[in-house]
Amino acid sequence: GRKVNMPKALPEEFRRDVVAVARRREAPMSRVARDFAISESCLARWVKRAEIEDGQREGLTLAEP
């Protein structure tokens, strides 16, 4: 069944794994989000952040002020 009330703070390692799967584009974002039991909006934020961190998207990295 579906897990409800998952803790909000997920380990960075988990985020990296999820983003890596999403960025391979082998499955729709909706399916990746469902497979990892996170919301699509959460997944989209993580992918966007990863793209900024990697310089693939405009925006400040976490290292910048």
mmCIF file of the N, C-alpha and C atoms, coordinates in Angstrom:
data_MODEL
# 
_entry.id   MODEL 
# 
loop_
_atom_site.group_PDB 
_atom_site.id 
_atom_site.type_symbol 
_atom_site.label_atom_id 
_atom_site.label_alt_id 
_atom_site.label_comp_id 
_atom_site.label_asym_id 
_atom_site.label_entity_id 
_atom_site.label_seq_id 
_atom_site.pdbx_PDB_ins_code 
_atom_site.Cartn_x 
_atom_site.Cartn_y 
_atom_site.Cartn_z 
_atom_site.occupancy 
_atom_site.B_iso_or_equiv 
_atom_site.pdbx_formal_charge 
_atom_site.auth_seq_id 
_atom_site.auth_comp_id 
_atom_site.auth_asym_id 
_atom_site.auth_atom_id 
_atom_site.pdbx_PDB_model_num 
ATOM 1   N N  . GLY A 1 1  ? 0.818  -1.217 0.000   1.00 0.00 ? 1  GLY A N  1 
ATOM 2   C CA . GLY A 1 1  ? 0.000  0.000  0.000   1.00 0.00 ? 1  GLY A CA 1 
ATOM 3   C C  . GLY A 1 1  ? 0.843  1.254  0.000   1.00 0.00 ? 1  GLY A C  1 
ATOM 4   N N  . ARG A 1 2  ? 0.169  2.367  -0.049  1.00 0.00 ? 2  ARG A N  1 
ATOM 5   C CA . ARG A 1 2  ? 0.864  3.658  -0.064  1.00 0.00 ? 2  ARG A CA 1 
ATOM 6   C C  . ARG A 1 2  ? 1.271  4.067  1.332   1.00 0.00 ? 2  ARG A C  1 
ATOM 7   N N  . LYS A 1 3  ? 2.436  4.648  1.433   1.00 0.00 ? 3  LYS A N  1 
ATOM 8   C CA . LYS A 1 3  ? 2.878  5.162  2.720   1.00 0.00 ? 3  LYS A CA 1 
ATOM 9   C C  . LYS A 1 3  ? 2.356  6.590  2.850   1.00 0.00 ? 3  LYS A C  1 
ATOM 10  N N  . VAL A 1 4  ? 1.765  6.871  3.974   1.00 0.00 ? 4  VAL A N  1 
ATOM 11  C CA . VAL A 1 4  ? 1.266  8.216  4.239   1.00 0.00 ? 4  VAL A CA 1 
ATOM 12  C C  . VAL A 1 4  ? 2.083  8.773  5.403   1.00 0.00 ? 4  VAL A C  1 
ATOM 13  N N  . ASN A 1 5  ? 2.143  10.100 5.507   1.00 0.00 ? 5  ASN A N  1 
ATOM 14  C CA . ASN A 1 5  ? 2.893  10.744 6.587   1.00 0.00 ? 5  ASN A CA 1 
ATOM 15  C C  . ASN A 1 5  ? 4.379  10.389 6.561   1.00 0.00 ? 5  ASN A C  1 
ATOM 16  N N  . MET A 1 6  ? 4.961  10.415 5.371   1.00 0.00 ? 6  MET A N  1 
ATOM 17  C CA . MET A 1 6  ? 6.415  10.203 5.293   1.00 0.00 ? 6  MET A CA 1 
ATOM 18  C C  . MET A 1 6  ? 7.104  11.408 5.927   1.00 0.00 ? 6  MET A C  1 
ATOM 19  N N  . PRO A 1 7  ? 8.234  11.194 6.560   1.00 0.00 ? 7  PRO A N  1 
ATOM 20  C CA . PRO A 1 7  ? 8.948  12.344 7.138   1.00 0.00 ? 7  PRO A CA 1 
ATOM 21  C C  . PRO A 1 7  ? 9.339  13.327 6.042   1.00 0.00 ? 7  PRO A C  1 
ATOM 22  N N  . LYS A 1 8  ? 9.254  14.621 6.384   1.00 0.00 ? 8  LYS A N  1 
ATOM 23  C CA . LYS A 1 8  ? 9.539  15.651 5.380   1.00 0.00 ? 8  LYS A CA 1 
ATOM 24  C C  . LYS A 1 8  ? 11.028 15.714 5.044   1.00 0.00 ? 8  LYS A C  1 
ATOM 25  N N  . ALA A 1 9  ? 11.876 15.567 6.043   1.00 0.00 ? 9  ALA A N  1 
ATOM 26  C CA . ALA A 1 9  ? 13.316 15.662 5.798   1.00 0.00 ? 9  ALA A CA 1 
ATOM 27  C C  . ALA A 1 9  ? 13.836 14.315 5.318   1.00 0.00 ? 9  ALA A C  1 
ATOM 28  N N  . LEU A 1 10 ? 14.110 14.249 4.037   1.00 0.00 ? 10 LEU A N  1 
ATOM 29  C CA . LEU A 1 10 ? 14.628 13.009 3.466   1.00 0.00 ? 10 LEU A CA 1 
ATOM 30  C C  . LEU A 1 10 ? 16.131 13.134 3.286   1.00 0.00 ? 10 LEU A C  1 
ATOM 31  N N  . PRO A 1 11 ? 16.853 12.041 3.422   1.00 0.00 ? 11 PRO A N  1 
ATOM 32  C CA . PRO A 1 11 ? 18.315 12.104 3.304   1.00 0.00 ? 11 PRO A CA 1 
ATOM 33  C C  . PRO A 1 11 ? 18.750 12.591 1.923   1.00 0.00 ? 11 PRO A C  1 
ATOM 34  N N  . GLU A 1 12 ? 19.839 13.343 1.888   1.00 0.00 ? 12 GLU A N  1 
ATOM 35  C CA . GLU A 1 12 ? 20.370 13.879 0.630   1.00 0.00 ? 12 GLU A CA 1 
ATOM 36  C C  . GLU A 1 12 ? 20.668 12.740 -0.350  1.00 0.00 ? 12 GLU A C  1 
ATOM 37  N N  . GLU A 1 13 ? 21.132 11.625 0.169   1.00 0.00 ? 13 GLU A N  1 
ATOM 38  C CA . GLU A 1 13 ? 21.449 10.474 -0.671  1.00 0.00 ? 13 GLU A CA 1 
ATOM 39  C C  . GLU A 1 13 ? 20.200 9.989  -1.414  1.00 0.00 ? 13 GLU A C  1 
ATOM 40  N N  . PHE A 1 14 ? 19.062 9.979  -0.704  1.00 0.00 ? 14 PHE A N  1 
ATOM 41  C CA . PHE A 1 14 ? 17.791 9.588  -1.313  1.00 0.00 ? 14 PHE A CA 1 
ATOM 42  C C  . PHE A 1 14 ? 17.427 10.563 -2.424  1.00 0.00 ? 14 PHE A C  1 
ATOM 43  N N  . ARG A 1 15 ? 17.576 11.864 -2.137  1.00 0.00 ? 15 ARG A N  1 
ATOM 44  C CA . ARG A 1 15 ? 17.276 12.888 -3.147  1.00 0.00 ? 15 ARG A CA 1 
ATOM 45  C C  . ARG A 1 15 ? 18.121 12.674 -4.402  1.00 0.00 ? 15 ARG A C  1 
ATOM 46  N N  . ARG A 1 16 ? 19.416 12.432 -4.194  1.00 0.00 ? 16 ARG A N  1 
ATOM 47  C CA . ARG A 1 16 ? 20.310 12.239 -5.346  1.00 0.00 ? 16 ARG A CA 1 
ATOM 48  C C  . ARG A 1 16 ? 19.896 11.040 -6.174  1.00 0.00 ? 16 ARG A C  1 
ATOM 49  N N  . ASP A 1 17 ? 19.530 9.957  -5.507  1.00 0.00 ? 17 ASP A N  1 
ATOM 50  C CA . ASP A 1 17 ? 19.088 8.756  -6.218  1.00 0.00 ? 17 ASP A CA 1 
ATOM 51  C C  . ASP A 1 17 ? 17.830 9.036  -7.034  1.00 0.00 ? 17 ASP A C  1 
ATOM 52  N N  . VAL A 1 18 ? 16.868 9.703  -6.417  1.00 0.00 ? 18 VAL A N  1 
ATOM 53  C CA . VAL A 1 18 ? 15.606 10.011 -7.091  1.00 0.00 ? 18 VAL A CA 1 
ATOM 54  C C  . VAL A 1 18 ? 15.864 10.904 -8.301  1.00 0.00 ? 18 VAL A C  1 
ATOM 55  N N  . VAL A 1 19 ? 16.679 11.943 -8.110  1.00 0.00 ? 19 VAL A N  1 
ATOM 56  C CA . VAL A 1 19 ? 16.991 12.871 -9.204  1.00 0.00 ? 19 VAL A CA 1 
ATOM 57  C C  . VAL A 1 19 ? 17.712 12.142 -10.344 1.00 0.00 ? 19 VAL A C  1 
ATOM 58  N N  . ALA A 1 20 ? 18.626 11.252 -9.987  1.00 0.00 ? 20 ALA A N  1 
ATOM 59  C CA . ALA A 1 20 ? 19.357 10.505 -11.016 1.00 0.00 ? 20 ALA A CA 1 
ATOM 60  C C  . ALA A 1 20 ? 18.402 9.671  -11.858 1.00 0.00 ? 20 ALA A C  1 
ATOM 61  N N  . VAL A 1 21 ? 17.450 9.021  -11.211 1.00 0.00 ? 21 VAL A N  1 
ATOM 62  C CA . VAL A 1 21 ? 16.463 8.222  -11.943 1.00 0.00 ? 21 VAL A CA 1 
ATOM 63  C C  . VAL A 1 21 ? 15.607 9.126  -12.825 1.00 0.00 ? 21 VAL A C  1 
ATOM 64  N N  . ALA A 1 22 ? 15.145 10.232 -12.277 1.00 0.00 ? 22 ALA A N  1 
ATOM 65  C CA . ALA A 1 22 ? 14.278 11.150 -13.028 1.00 0.00 ? 22 ALA A CA 1 
ATOM 66  C C  . ALA A 1 22 ? 14.995 11.712 -14.251 1.00 0.00 ? 22 ALA A C  1 
ATOM 67  N N  . ARG A 1 23 ? 16.275 12.032 -14.097 1.00 0.00 ? 23 ARG A N  1 
ATOM 68  C CA . ARG A 1 23 ? 17.013 12.674 -15.185 1.00 0.00 ? 23 ARG A CA 1 
ATOM 69  C C  . ARG A 1 23 ? 17.394 11.706 -16.296 1.00 0.00 ? 23 ARG A C  1 
ATOM 70  N N  . ARG A 1 24 ? 17.310 10.406 -16.044 1.00 0.00 ? 24 ARG A N  1 
ATOM 71  C CA . ARG A 1 24 ? 17.565 9.447  -17.122 1.00 0.00 ? 24 ARG A CA 1 
ATOM 72  C C  . ARG A 1 24 ? 16.424 9.447  -18.129 1.00 0.00 ? 24 ARG A C  1 
ATOM 73  N N  . ARG A 1 25 ? 15.275 10.009 -17.717 1.00 0.00 ? 25 ARG A N  1 
ATOM 74  C CA . ARG A 1 25 ? 14.108 10.140 -18.595 1.00 0.00 ? 25 ARG A CA 1 
ATOM 75  C C  . ARG A 1 25 ? 13.623 8.795  -19.143 1.00 0.00 ? 25 ARG A C  1 
ATOM 76  N N  . GLU A 1 26 ? 13.819 7.729  -18.371 1.00 0.00 ? 26 GLU A N  1 
ATOM 77  C CA . GLU A 1 26 ? 13.357 6.407  -18.815 1.00 0.00 ? 26 GLU A CA 1 
ATOM 78  C C  . GLU A 1 26 ? 11.898 6.185  -18.448 1.00 0.00 ? 26 GLU A C  1 
ATOM 79  N N  . ALA A 1 27 ? 11.379 7.002  -17.551 1.00 0.00 ? 27 ALA A N  1 
ATOM 80  C CA . ALA A 1 27 ? 9.981  6.898  -17.135 1.00 0.00 ? 27 ALA A CA 1 
ATOM 81  C C  . ALA A 1 27 ? 9.436  8.308  -16.929 1.00 0.00 ? 27 ALA A C  1 
ATOM 82  N N  . PRO A 1 28 ? 8.129  8.473  -17.062 1.00 0.00 ? 28 PRO A N  1 
ATOM 83  C CA . PRO A 1 28 ? 7.538  9.801  -16.812 1.00 0.00 ? 28 PRO A CA 1 
ATOM 84  C C  . PRO A 1 28 ? 7.786  10.241 -15.368 1.00 0.00 ? 28 PRO A C  1 
ATOM 85  N N  . MET A 1 29 ? 7.895  11.555 -15.188 1.00 0.00 ? 29 MET A N  1 
ATOM 86  C CA . MET A 1 29 ? 8.126  12.112 -13.850 1.00 0.00 ? 29 MET A CA 1 
ATOM 87  C C  . MET A 1 29 ? 7.060  11.623 -12.880 1.00 0.00 ? 29 MET A C  1 
ATOM 88  N N  . SER A 1 30 ? 5.818  11.518 -13.338 1.00 0.00 ? 30 SER A N  1 
ATOM 89  C CA . SER A 1 30 ? 4.732  11.096 -12.456 1.00 0.00 ? 30 SER A CA 1 
ATOM 90  C C  . SER A 1 30 ? 4.997  9.688  -11.926 1.00 0.00 ? 30 SER A C  1 
ATOM 91  N N  . ARG A 1 31 ? 5.533  8.838  -12.780 1.00 0.00 ? 31 ARG A N  1 
ATOM 92  C CA . ARG A 1 31 ? 5.818  7.459  -12.353 1.00 0.00 ? 31 ARG A CA 1 
ATOM 93  C C  . ARG A 1 31 ? 7.007  7.422  -11.395 1.00 0.00 ? 31 ARG A C  1 
ATOM 94  N N  . VAL A 1 32 ? 8.048  8.200  -11.699 1.00 0.00 ? 32 VAL A N  1 
ATOM 95  C CA . VAL A 1 32 ? 9.218  8.248  -10.811 1.00 0.00 ? 32 VAL A CA 1 
ATOM 96  C C  . VAL A 1 32 ? 8.781  8.723  -9.421  1.00 0.00 ? 32 VAL A C  1 
ATOM 97  N N  . ALA A 1 33 ? 7.986  9.787  -9.389  1.00 0.00 ? 33 ALA A N  1 
ATOM 98  C CA . ALA A 1 33 ? 7.511  10.326 -8.110  1.00 0.00 ? 33 ALA A CA 1 
ATOM 99  C C  . ALA A 1 33 ? 6.713  9.263  -7.353  1.00 0.00 ? 33 ALA A C  1 
ATOM 100 N N  . ARG A 1 34 ? 5.827  8.574  -8.057  1.00 0.00 ? 34 ARG A N  1 
ATOM 101 C CA . ARG A 1 34 ? 5.002  7.539  -7.425  1.00 0.00 ? 34 ARG A CA 1 
ATOM 102 C C  . ARG A 1 34 ? 5.872  6.392  -6.905  1.00 0.00 ? 34 ARG A C  1 
ATOM 103 N N  . ASP A 1 35 ? 6.845  5.978  -7.734  1.00 0.00 ? 35 ASP A N  1 
ATOM 104 C CA . ASP A 1 35 ? 7.719  4.868  -7.331  1.00 0.00 ? 35 ASP A CA 1 
ATOM 105 C C  . ASP A 1 35 ? 8.489  5.180  -6.052  1.00 0.00 ? 35 ASP A C  1 
ATOM 106 N N  . PHE A 1 36 ? 8.860  6.448  -5.879  1.00 0.00 ? 36 PHE A N  1 
ATOM 107 C CA . PHE A 1 36 ? 9.629  6.830  -4.692  1.00 0.00 ? 36 PHE A CA 1 
ATOM 108 C C  . PHE A 1 36 ? 8.747  7.403  -3.574  1.00 0.00 ? 36 PHE A C  1 
ATOM 109 N N  . ALA A 1 37 ? 7.432  7.367  -3.794  1.00 0.00 ? 37 ALA A N  1 
ATOM 110 C CA . ALA A 1 37 ? 6.463  7.848  -2.795  1.00 0.00 ? 37 ALA A CA 1 
ATOM 111 C C  . ALA A 1 37 ? 6.686  9.303  -2.408  1.00 0.00 ? 37 ALA A C  1 
ATOM 112 N N  . ILE A 1 38 ? 6.961  10.143 -3.419  1.00 0.00 ? 38 ILE A N  1 
ATOM 113 C CA . ILE A 1 38 ? 7.039  11.587 -3.188  1.00 0.00 ? 38 ILE A CA 1 
ATOM 114 C C  . ILE A 1 38 ? 6.086  12.251 -4.183  1.00 0.00 ? 38 ILE A C  1 
ATOM 115 N N  . SER A 1 39 ? 5.773  13.516 -3.962  1.00 0.00 ? 39 SER A N  1 
ATOM 116 C CA . SER A 1 39 ? 4.861  14.211 -4.868  1.00 0.00 ? 39 SER A CA 1 
ATOM 117 C C  . SER A 1 39 ? 5.601  14.640 -6.130  1.00 0.00 ? 39 SER A C  1 
ATOM 118 N N  . GLU A 1 40 ? 4.840  14.825 -7.212  1.00 0.00 ? 40 GLU A N  1 
ATOM 119 C CA . GLU A 1 40 ? 5.456  15.293 -8.459  1.00 0.00 ? 40 GLU A CA 1 
ATOM 120 C C  . GLU A 1 40 ? 6.070  16.674 -8.277  1.00 0.00 ? 40 GLU A C  1 
ATOM 121 N N  . SER A 1 41 ? 5.407  17.536 -7.493  1.00 0.00 ? 41 SER A N  1 
ATOM 122 C CA . SER A 1 41 ? 5.938  18.892 -7.298  1.00 0.00 ? 41 SER A CA 1 
ATOM 123 C C  . SER A 1 41 ? 7.260  18.843 -6.536  1.00 0.00 ? 41 SER A C  1 
ATOM 124 N N  . CYS A 1 42 ? 7.363  17.917 -5.596  1.00 0.00 ? 42 CYS A N  1 
ATOM 125 C CA . CYS A 1 42 ? 8.609  17.736 -4.844  1.00 0.00 ? 42 CYS A CA 1 
ATOM 126 C C  . CYS A 1 42 ? 9.710  17.268 -5.798  1.00 0.00 ? 42 CYS A C  1 
ATOM 127 N N  . LEU A 1 43 ? 9.399  16.285 -6.624  1.00 0.00 ? 43 LEU A N  1 
ATOM 128 C CA . LEU A 1 43 ? 10.369 15.769 -7.588  1.00 0.00 ? 43 LEU A CA 1 
ATOM 129 C C  . LEU A 1 43 ? 10.832 16.876 -8.533  1.00 0.00 ? 43 LEU A C  1 
ATOM 130 N N  . ALA A 1 44 ? 9.879  17.666 -9.021  1.00 0.00 ? 44 ALA A N  1 
ATOM 131 C CA . ALA A 1 44 ? 10.216 18.760 -9.940  1.00 0.00 ? 44 ALA A CA 1 
ATOM 132 C C  . ALA A 1 44 ? 11.179 19.753 -9.283  1.00 0.00 ? 44 ALA A C  1 
ATOM 133 N N  . ARG A 1 45 ? 10.934 20.056 -8.002  1.00 0.00 ? 45 ARG A N  1 
ATOM 134 C CA . ARG A 1 45 ? 11.835 20.979 -7.278  1.00 0.00 ? 45 ARG A CA 1 
ATOM 135 C C  . ARG A 1 45 ? 13.229 20.401 -7.166  1.00 0.00 ? 45 ARG A C  1 
ATOM 136 N N  . TRP A 1 46 ? 13.317 19.116 -6.837  1.00 0.00 ? 46 TRP A N  1 
ATOM 137 C CA . TRP A 1 46 ? 14.622 18.468 -6.675  1.00 0.00 ? 46 TRP A CA 1 
ATOM 138 C C  . TRP A 1 46 ? 15.390 18.459 -7.986  1.00 0.00 ? 46 TRP A C  1 
ATOM 139 N N  . VAL A 1 47 ? 14.690 18.144 -9.090  1.00 0.00 ? 47 VAL A N  1 
ATOM 140 C CA . VAL A 1 47 ? 15.347 18.097 -10.399 1.00 0.00 ? 47 VAL A CA 1 
ATOM 141 C C  . VAL A 1 47 ? 15.807 19.494 -10.793 1.00 0.00 ? 47 VAL A C  1 
ATOM 142 N N  . LYS A 1 48 ? 14.955 20.490 -10.561 1.00 0.00 ? 48 LYS A N  1 
ATOM 143 C CA . LYS A 1 48 ? 15.321 21.875 -10.878 1.00 0.00 ? 48 LYS A CA 1 
ATOM 144 C C  . LYS A 1 48 ? 16.564 22.286 -10.097 1.00 0.00 ? 48 LYS A C  1 
ATOM 145 N N  . ARG A 1 49 ? 16.582 21.955 -8.805  1.00 0.00 ? 49 ARG A N  1 
ATOM 146 C CA . ARG A 1 49 ? 17.733 22.301 -7.965  1.00 0.00 ? 49 ARG A CA 1 
ATOM 147 C C  . ARG A 1 49 ? 18.998 21.619 -8.471  1.00 0.00 ? 49 ARG A C  1 
ATOM 148 N N  . ALA A 1 50 ? 18.868 20.349 -8.852  1.00 0.00 ? 50 ALA A N  1 
ATOM 149 C CA . ALA A 1 50 ? 20.023 19.605 -9.354  1.00 0.00 ? 50 ALA A CA 1 
ATOM 150 C C  . ALA A 1 50 ? 20.546 20.236 -10.646 1.00 0.00 ? 50 ALA A C  1 
ATOM 151 N N  . GLU A 1 51 ? 19.638 20.675 -11.515 1.00 0.00 ? 51 GLU A N  1 
ATOM 152 C CA . GLU A 1 51 ? 20.052 21.298 -12.778 1.00 0.00 ? 51 GLU A CA 1 
ATOM 153 C C  . GLU A 1 51 ? 20.764 22.619 -12.523 1.00 0.00 ? 51 GLU A C  1 
ATOM 154 N N  . ILE A 1 52 ? 20.299 23.370 -11.536 1.00 0.00 ? 52 ILE A N  1 
ATOM 155 C CA . ILE A 1 52 ? 20.971 24.625 -11.166 1.00 0.00 ? 52 ILE A CA 1 
ATOM 156 C C  . ILE A 1 52 ? 22.364 24.311 -10.616 1.00 0.00 ? 52 ILE A C  1 
ATOM 157 N N  . GLU A 1 53 ? 22.431 23.327 -9.727  1.00 0.00 ? 53 GLU A N  1 
ATOM 158 C CA . GLU A 1 53 ? 23.718 22.939 -9.131  1.00 0.00 ? 53 GLU A CA 1 
ATOM 159 C C  . GLU A 1 53 ? 24.721 22.503 -10.205 1.00 0.00 ? 53 GLU A C  1 
ATOM 160 N N  . ASP A 1 54 ? 24.219 21.841 -11.247 1.00 0.00 ? 54 ASP A N  1 
ATOM 161 C CA . ASP A 1 54 ? 25.093 21.338 -12.311 1.00 0.00 ? 54 ASP A CA 1 
ATOM 162 C C  . ASP A 1 54 ? 25.351 22.375 -13.399 1.00 0.00 ? 54 ASP A C  1 
ATOM 163 N N  . GLY A 1 55 ? 24.780 23.580 -13.235 1.00 0.00 ? 55 GLY A N  1 
ATOM 164 C CA . GLY A 1 55 ? 24.994 24.629 -14.219 1.00 0.00 ? 55 GLY A CA 1 
ATOM 165 C C  . GLY A 1 55 ? 24.182 24.438 -15.494 1.00 0.00 ? 55 GLY A C  1 
ATOM 166 N N  . GLN A 1 56 ? 23.170 23.587 -15.451 1.00 0.00 ? 56 GLN A N  1 
ATOM 167 C CA . GLN A 1 56 ? 22.349 23.344 -16.631 1.00 0.00 ? 56 GLN A CA 1 
ATOM 168 C C  . GLN A 1 56 ? 21.140 24.277 -16.682 1.00 0.00 ? 56 GLN A C  1 
ATOM 169 N N  . ARG A 1 57 ? 20.958 25.051 -15.640 1.00 0.00 ? 57 ARG A N  1 
ATOM 170 C CA . ARG A 1 57 ? 19.786 25.909 -15.558 1.00 0.00 ? 57 ARG A CA 1 
ATOM 171 C C  . ARG A 1 57 ? 20.206 27.189 -14.846 1.00 0.00 ? 57 ARG A C  1 
ATOM 172 N N  . GLU A 1 58 ? 19.583 28.315 -15.238 1.00 0.00 ? 58 GLU A N  1 
ATOM 173 C CA . GLU A 1 58 ? 19.864 29.589 -14.589 1.00 0.00 ? 58 GLU A CA 1 
ATOM 174 C C  . GLU A 1 58 ? 19.393 29.567 -13.139 1.00 0.00 ? 58 GLU A C  1 
ATOM 175 N N  . GLY A 1 59 ? 20.155 30.155 -12.273 1.00 0.00 ? 59 GLY A N  1 
ATOM 176 C CA . GLY A 1 59 ? 19.756 30.238 -10.868 1.00 0.00 ? 59 GLY A CA 1 
ATOM 177 C C  . GLY A 1 59 ? 20.976 30.161 -9.982  1.00 0.00 ? 59 GLY A C  1 
ATOM 178 N N  . LEU A 1 60 ? 20.788 30.485 -8.733  1.00 0.00 ? 60 LEU A N  1 
ATOM 179 C CA . LEU A 1 60 ? 21.898 30.447 -7.786  1.00 0.00 ? 60 LEU A CA 1 
ATOM 180 C C  . LEU A 1 60 ? 22.080 29.031 -7.258  1.00 0.00 ? 60 LEU A C  1 
ATOM 181 N N  . THR A 1 61 ? 23.324 28.599 -7.184  1.00 0.00 ? 61 THR A N  1 
ATOM 182 C CA . THR A 1 61 ? 23.609 27.301 -6.560  1.00 0.00 ? 61 THR A CA 1 
ATOM 183 C C  . THR A 1 61 ? 23.549 27.503 -5.053  1.00 0.00 ? 61 THR A C  1 
ATOM 184 N N  . LEU A 1 62 ? 23.530 26.411 -4.331  1.00 0.00 ? 62 LEU A N  1 
ATOM 185 C CA . LEU A 1 62 ? 23.490 26.503 -2.867  1.00 0.00 ? 62 LEU A CA 1 
ATOM 186 C C  . LEU A 1 62 ? 24.749 27.144 -2.320  1.00 0.00 ? 62 LEU A C  1 
ATOM 187 N N  . ALA A 1 63 ? 25.841 27.072 -3.081  1.00 0.00 ? 63 ALA A N  1 
ATOM 188 C CA . ALA A 1 63 ? 27.117 27.625 -2.622  1.00 0.00 ? 63 ALA A CA 1 
ATOM 189 C C  . ALA A 1 63 ? 27.165 29.143 -2.792  1.00 0.00 ? 63 ALA A C  1 
ATOM 190 N N  . GLU A 1 64 ? 26.292 29.693 -3.643  1.00 0.00 ? 64 GLU A N  1 
ATOM 191 C CA . GLU A 1 64 ? 26.304 31.134 -3.882  1.00 0.00 ? 64 GLU A CA 1 
ATOM 192 C C  . GLU A 1 64 ? 25.462 31.841 -2.831  1.00 0.00 ? 64 GLU A C  1 
ATOM 193 N N  . PRO A 1 65 ? 25.801 33.094 -2.553  1.00 0.00 ? 65 PRO A N  1 
ATOM 194 C CA . PRO A 1 65 ? 25.045 33.848 -1.526  1.00 0.00 ? 65 PRO A CA 1 
ATOM 195 C C  . PRO A 1 65 ? 23.601 34.088 -1.938  1.00 0.00 ? 65 PRO A C  1 
# 
